[in-house]
Amino acid sequence: MGQVRTVWLQQSRKRERVSPDFPSAEPPPATVPFACPVCKAGTLEDAGLLVCPTCSASFGRDEGFPDLVVGPRFDDDVSCEGICLEDLASAYSTEHYWLPLFRRLGDSVSGGEAMRVLSVGCGSGADVDFLAQCGLDAMGIDPGKRSQLWRQRRQPERLALANGMNLPFHDGAFDIAFCGCVYPHVGVVGDTNQVSDTCWDDRQALANEMFRVVRPGRHVIVSSPNRQFPLDLFHGREPGQYLPRLNPPSSEFLLAARDYRRIFQTAGARKVVPLPVEGYWGFVRSKHTVAGFLLGLPLRFIFWLVSRESFAALRPSFLSPWLIVLAQKSTARAET
């Protein structure tokens, strides 16, 4: 545990001190207002309680953060080690994958305004902090036990407790809505790999909401383990253990590219494509042990291989343990 926390502190200081993408100047203020997660129409007004002027729904606060959860909450890991590992992994993928990707996609955003991005299931909020410091108008929601952790963030007004199936934002509020390993934890029993009877309805509801809050022609991007891969390398392991969980083809806990394509097209996507995965994972825990480093080498090679354009067809296949999927919202759907 001491080693994990030491690495977390070192990396946090390094990002703030030397990263050219993490300037020391204060980021611009957040401009995206919170909308009622019930009617999706009214902008919440702060009158002690957060009140919707349209439907009169009211919401409280938790540790000072808007508590806008409509639907289930997530009983997640808030241990010190879990928090440190989550921060390290989130900060790495944001700096090395999400930010470069968003900037490439941002070439199509006009008007000179900061790109508006939403992190669905932002966890500790490290990704929102980083993106805001880099000039993006980032917001984050999470239905877990995160309000106490968010106090350390530079712009806590960018964060709220909320469920992804009922997002507290207006239609078309963002250019990009993205999430890490969120979809496998939707439509399951507690924090397990056992799916519920409403599994695919819940996942469709999440997809519908993510597409609702992005502008026509903009993007929804998700990442998670690949259902086609025979092993689940990312769930069901204790710290320091590297034996993976078997992932039978019949299990619906994880999603395949075809699963994302189906629910995204239903939600209003006109294009759904698997993306390269190189740069997403920093192996922040395993690389600090000899066994973890050696076992990580084959994964690094696979991620490198499927990220080459000549091997793009392998990204959704059984050879790749991780999926990143980009979907573009249809313009025609919004106009009808």
C-alpha positions as CSV (number, residue, x, y, z in Angstrom):
1,M,0.0,0.0,0.0
2,G,2.8,2.4,0.9
3,Q,4.4,1.9,-2.6
4,V,1.1,2.6,-4.3
5,R,0.5,5.8,-2.4
6,T,4.1,7.0,-2.9
7,V,3.8,6.5,-6.7
8,W,0.5,8.3,-6.6
9,L,2.0,11.3,-4.8
10,Q,5.0,11.4,-7.1
11,Q,2.9,11.3,-10.3
12,S,0.5,13.9,-9.0
13,R,3.3,16.4,-8.3
14,K,5.0,15.6,-11.6
15,R,1.9,16.3,-13.6
16,E,1.3,19.6,-11.9
17,R,5.0,20.6,-12.2
18,V,6.3,19.6,-15.6
19,S,3.6,18.4,-17.9
20,P,3.2,20.9,-20.9
21,D,-0.5,19.8,-21.0
22,F,-1.1,20.6,-17.4
23,P,-0.5,24.4,-17.0
24,S,-0.3,26.0,-13.6
25,A,-2.7,28.8,-14.5
26,E,-6.3,28.6,-13.4
27,P,-8.6,27.0,-16.0
28,P,-11.6,28.9,-17.3
29,P,-14.8,28.6,-15.3
30,A,-17.3,25.9,-16.0
31,T,-20.1,27.0,-18.4
32,V,-22.3,24.0,-18.6
33,P,-25.3,24.3,-16.2
34,F,-26.9,21.4,-14.4
35,A,-30.3,20.5,-15.7
36,C,-33.1,18.6,-13.9
37,P,-32.3,14.8,-14.3
38,V,-36.1,14.1,-14.1
39,C,-37.6,16.3,-16.8
40,K,-34.3,17.3,-18.6
41,A,-35.8,20.7,-19.4
42,G,-35.3,23.0,-16.4
43,T,-32.0,24.5,-15.3
44,L,-31.6,23.8,-11.6
45,E,-31.9,26.9,-9.3
46,D,-30.0,27.0,-6.0
47,A,-32.3,28.0,-3.2
48,G,-30.9,25.9,-0.4
49,L,-32.2,22.9,-2.2
50,L,-31.6,22.5,-6.0
51,V,-35.0,23.1,-7.5
52,C,-36.2,22.6,-11.1
53,P,-38.4,25.5,-12.2
54,T,-40.1,23.3,-14.8
55,C,-41.2,20.2,-12.9
56,S,-40.6,21.4,-9.3
57,A,-38.3,18.4,-8.5
58,S,-35.8,19.2,-5.8
59,F,-32.4,17.8,-4.9
60,G,-30.0,18.1,-2.0
61,R,-26.3,18.1,-1.6
62,D,-23.7,15.6,-0.3
63,E,-20.6,17.1,1.1
64,G,-21.5,20.3,-0.8
65,F,-21.8,18.6,-4.2
66,P,-25.2,18.4,-6.0
67,D,-26.8,15.1,-5.3
68,L,-28.8,14.5,-8.5
69,V,-28.9,10.7,-8.5
70,V,-32.1,9.4,-10.1
71,G,-31.8,5.6,-10.2
72,P,-29.3,3.2,-8.6
73,R,-26.1,4.3,-6.9
74,F,-22.8,2.5,-7.1
75,D,-21.3,0.9,-4.0
76,D,-17.7,1.2,-5.1
77,D,-14.2,0.9,-3.6
78,V,-13.2,3.9,-1.5
79,S,-10.2,2.3,0.2
80,C,-7.0,4.3,0.2
81,E,-5.3,1.9,-2.2
82,G,-8.3,1.8,-4.5
83,I,-8.5,5.6,-4.6
84,C,-4.8,5.9,-5.4
85,L,-4.9,3.3,-8.1
86,E,-8.0,4.9,-9.6
87,D,-6.3,8.3,-9.7
88,L,-3.2,7.0,-11.2
89,A,-5.0,5.0,-14.0
90,S,-7.4,7.8,-14.7
91,A,-4.7,10.5,-14.9
92,Y,-2.5,8.3,-17.2
93,S,-5.3,7.5,-19.7
94,T,-6.5,11.1,-19.7
95,E,-3.0,12.5,-20.4
96,H,-1.9,9.9,-22.9
97,Y,-5.1,8.9,-24.6
98,W,-8.2,11.0,-23.9
99,L,-6.7,14.4,-24.3
100,P,-4.8,13.7,-27.5
101,L,-8.0,12.1,-29.0
102,F,-10.2,14.9,-27.9
103,R,-7.8,17.5,-29.5
104,R,-7.9,15.6,-32.8
105,L,-11.7,15.5,-32.7
106,G,-11.7,19.1,-31.7
107,D,-10.6,20.2,-35.1
108,S,-14.2,20.0,-36.2
109,V,-15.5,22.1,-33.3
110,S,-16.1,25.7,-34.6
111,G,-16.8,29.0,-32.9
112,G,-13.6,29.3,-30.9
113,E,-15.3,28.1,-27.7
114,A,-13.7,25.5,-25.4
115,M,-14.6,22.0,-26.2
116,R,-17.3,20.7,-23.8
117,V,-16.7,17.2,-22.6
118,L,-18.6,15.0,-20.1
119,S,-17.0,12.2,-18.1
120,V,-19.7,9.7,-17.3
121,G,-18.6,7.7,-14.2
122,C,-15.7,10.1,-13.5
123,G,-14.7,8.3,-10.2
124,S,-12.3,10.4,-8.3
125,G,-12.5,13.2,-10.8
126,A,-8.9,13.1,-11.8
127,D,-9.8,13.2,-15.5
128,V,-12.1,16.2,-15.2
129,D,-9.4,18.1,-13.3
130,F,-6.8,17.3,-15.9
131,L,-9.0,18.2,-18.9
132,A,-10.1,21.5,-17.3
133,Q,-6.5,22.4,-16.6
134,C,-5.8,21.8,-20.3
135,G,-8.5,24.3,-21.4
136,L,-11.4,22.0,-22.0
137,D,-14.8,22.7,-20.5
138,A,-15.0,19.4,-18.7
139,M,-17.8,18.1,-16.4
140,G,-18.1,14.8,-14.5
141,I,-20.8,12.8,-12.9
142,D,-20.6,9.6,-10.8
143,P,-23.2,7.7,-8.7
144,G,-20.7,6.3,-6.3
145,K,-19.1,7.3,-3.0
146,R,-17.0,10.1,-4.3
147,S,-18.2,13.4,-2.8
148,Q,-15.5,13.4,0.0
149,L,-12.8,12.7,-2.5
150,W,-13.8,15.6,-4.7
151,R,-13.0,18.2,-2.1
152,Q,-9.3,18.1,-3.3
153,R,-10.3,19.0,-6.9
154,R,-9.4,22.4,-8.3
155,Q,-12.9,23.1,-9.6
156,P,-15.4,21.1,-7.6
157,E,-18.2,22.9,-9.3
158,R,-17.6,20.7,-12.3
159,L,-18.7,17.6,-10.4
160,A,-22.0,16.1,-9.3
161,L,-23.4,12.9,-8.0
162,A,-25.7,11.5,-10.8
163,N,-26.6,8.4,-12.6
164,G,-25.7,8.0,-16.2
165,M,-29.2,6.7,-17.1
166,N,-30.6,10.1,-16.0
167,L,-27.9,12.7,-16.8
168,P,-28.5,16.2,-15.3
169,F,-27.7,18.2,-18.5
170,H,-29.7,19.7,-21.3
171,D,-29.9,18.2,-24.8
172,G,-26.8,18.8,-26.9
173,A,-24.8,20.3,-24.0
174,F,-21.5,18.7,-25.0
175,D,-19.2,17.9,-27.9
176,I,-18.1,14.6,-26.4
177,A,-19.5,12.3,-23.8
178,F,-17.0,9.6,-22.7
179,C,-16.6,6.9,-20.1
180,G,-14.1,4.2,-19.0
181,C,-15.2,0.8,-17.8
182,V,-18.8,1.9,-17.0
183,Y,-21.1,-0.2,-19.3
184,P,-20.1,-3.6,-17.7
185,H,-21.3,-2.2,-14.3
186,V,-24.7,-1.2,-15.6
187,G,-27.5,-3.7,-15.5
188,V,-25.7,-6.0,-13.0
189,V,-26.5,-7.1,-9.5
190,G,-24.5,-4.8,-7.1
191,D,-20.8,-4.7,-8.0
192,T,-20.7,-8.2,-9.4
193,N,-20.4,-9.8,-12.8
194,Q,-24.0,-11.2,-12.6
195,V,-26.3,-9.4,-15.0
196,S,-29.8,-8.5,-14.0
197,D,-33.1,-9.0,-15.9
198,T,-33.0,-5.4,-17.0
199,C,-29.3,-5.5,-18.1
200,W,-29.7,-4.5,-21.8
201,D,-32.6,-2.1,-21.1
202,D,-30.4,-0.3,-18.6
203,R,-27.4,-0.2,-20.9
204,Q,-29.7,1.1,-23.7
205,A,-30.9,3.9,-21.3
206,L,-27.3,4.9,-20.6
207,A,-26.5,5.0,-24.3
208,N,-29.7,7.0,-25.0
209,E,-28.7,9.6,-22.4
210,M,-25.1,9.9,-23.6
211,F,-26.3,10.6,-27.1
212,R,-29.0,13.0,-25.9
213,V,-26.5,15.3,-24.2
214,V,-24.1,15.5,-27.2
215,R,-24.7,17.8,-30.1
216,P,-25.6,16.4,-33.6
217,G,-22.5,15.2,-35.4
218,R,-20.5,15.0,-32.2
219,H,-19.2,11.9,-30.4
220,V,-19.7,9.3,-27.7
221,I,-16.6,7.3,-26.8
222,V,-16.5,4.3,-24.5
223,S,-13.9,1.8,-23.3
224,S,-14.2,-1.5,-21.5
225,P,-12.9,-5.1,-21.6
226,N,-13.7,-7.0,-24.8
227,R,-16.4,-9.6,-24.4
228,Q,-14.8,-11.6,-27.3
229,F,-11.6,-12.1,-25.3
230,P,-11.6,-15.4,-23.3
231,L,-10.2,-13.8,-20.2
232,D,-11.2,-10.8,-18.1
233,L,-8.0,-9.2,-17.1
234,F,-9.6,-6.2,-15.4
235,H,-12.2,-7.6,-12.9
236,G,-12.2,-10.1,-10.0
237,R,-8.5,-9.8,-9.0
238,E,-7.1,-8.8,-5.6
239,P,-4.2,-6.4,-5.5
240,G,-0.9,-8.2,-6.3
241,Q,-2.6,-11.1,-8.0
242,Y,-2.4,-11.7,-11.7
243,L,-4.6,-14.8,-12.3
244,P,-7.3,-13.5,-14.7
245,R,-11.0,-14.3,-14.5
246,L,-12.4,-16.7,-17.1
247,N,-14.8,-15.0,-19.5
248,P,-17.1,-17.5,-21.1
249,P,-18.7,-16.5,-24.4
250,S,-22.2,-16.9,-22.8
251,S,-21.5,-14.2,-20.2
252,E,-23.2,-10.8,-20.9
253,F,-21.2,-9.0,-18.2
254,L,-18.8,-7.6,-20.7
255,L,-19.7,-6.1,-24.1
256,A,-18.4,-6.8,-27.6
257,A,-18.1,-4.3,-30.4
258,R,-21.3,-5.6,-31.9
259,D,-23.1,-4.9,-28.6
260,Y,-22.0,-1.3,-28.6
261,R,-22.9,-1.0,-32.2
262,R,-26.4,-2.2,-31.6
263,I,-27.2,0.0,-28.6
264,F,-25.5,3.0,-30.1
265,Q,-27.3,2.8,-33.4
266,T,-30.5,2.5,-31.5
267,A,-29.6,5.6,-29.6
268,G,-28.9,7.6,-32.8
269,A,-25.3,6.8,-34.0
270,R,-24.6,7.0,-37.7
271,K,-21.0,5.6,-37.3
272,V,-19.6,3.2,-34.8
273,V,-15.9,2.2,-35.0
274,P,-13.3,0.5,-32.8
275,L,-10.3,2.8,-32.1
276,P,-6.7,2.1,-31.4
277,V,-6.0,1.2,-27.7
278,E,-2.3,2.0,-27.5
279,G,-1.6,4.7,-24.8
280,Y,-4.7,4.0,-22.8
281,W,-3.2,1.7,-20.2
282,G,-0.1,2.7,-18.2
283,F,0.0,-0.5,-16.2
284,V,0.3,1.7,-13.2
285,R,0.1,-1.1,-10.6
286,S,1.6,-4.1,-12.3
287,K,4.7,-2.4,-13.8
288,H,6.1,-1.8,-10.3
289,T,6.6,-5.6,-9.6
290,V,8.7,-8.0,-11.6
291,A,5.9,-10.5,-12.1
292,G,3.5,-7.7,-13.1
293,F,5.9,-6.2,-15.6
294,L,6.7,-9.5,-17.3
295,L,3.0,-10.5,-17.5
296,G,2.2,-7.1,-18.9
297,L,4.6,-7.4,-21.9
298,P,2.3,-9.6,-24.0
299,L,-0.6,-7.1,-23.3
300,R,1.6,-4.2,-24.4
301,F,2.4,-6.0,-27.6
302,I,-1.2,-6.8,-28.3
303,F,-2.3,-3.2,-27.7
304,W,0.5,-2.0,-30.0
305,L,-0.4,-4.5,-32.7
306,V,-4.1,-3.8,-32.9
307,S,-3.4,-0.1,-32.8
308,R,-1.6,-0.3,-36.2
309,E,-4.0,0.6,-39.0
310,S,-3.0,-2.5,-41.0
311,F,-4.3,-4.7,-38.1
312,A,-7.4,-2.6,-37.3
313,A,-9.7,-5.6,-38.1
314,L,-8.3,-7.3,-35.0
315,R,-9.5,-4.6,-32.6
316,P,-13.0,-6.1,-31.9
317,S,-11.7,-9.7,-32.2
318,F,-11.0,-12.4,-29.6
319,L,-7.3,-11.4,-29.8
320,S,-7.7,-8.0,-28.1
321,P,-8.6,-7.9,-24.4
322,W,-9.7,-4.2,-24.4
323,L,-12.1,-2.2,-26.6
324,I,-12.4,1.5,-27.2
325,V,-15.4,2.5,-29.4
326,L,-16.2,5.8,-31.0
327,A,-19.7,6.6,-32.2
328,Q,-20.8,9.8,-34.0
329,K,-24.3,11.1,-33.4
330,S,-26.5,11.4,-36.4
331,T,-27.5,14.8,-37.6
332,A,-30.6,13.6,-39.3
333,R,-32.1,12.1,-36.1
334,A,-31.8,15.5,-34.3
335,E,-33.6,17.3,-37.1
336,T,-36.6,15.0,-37.3
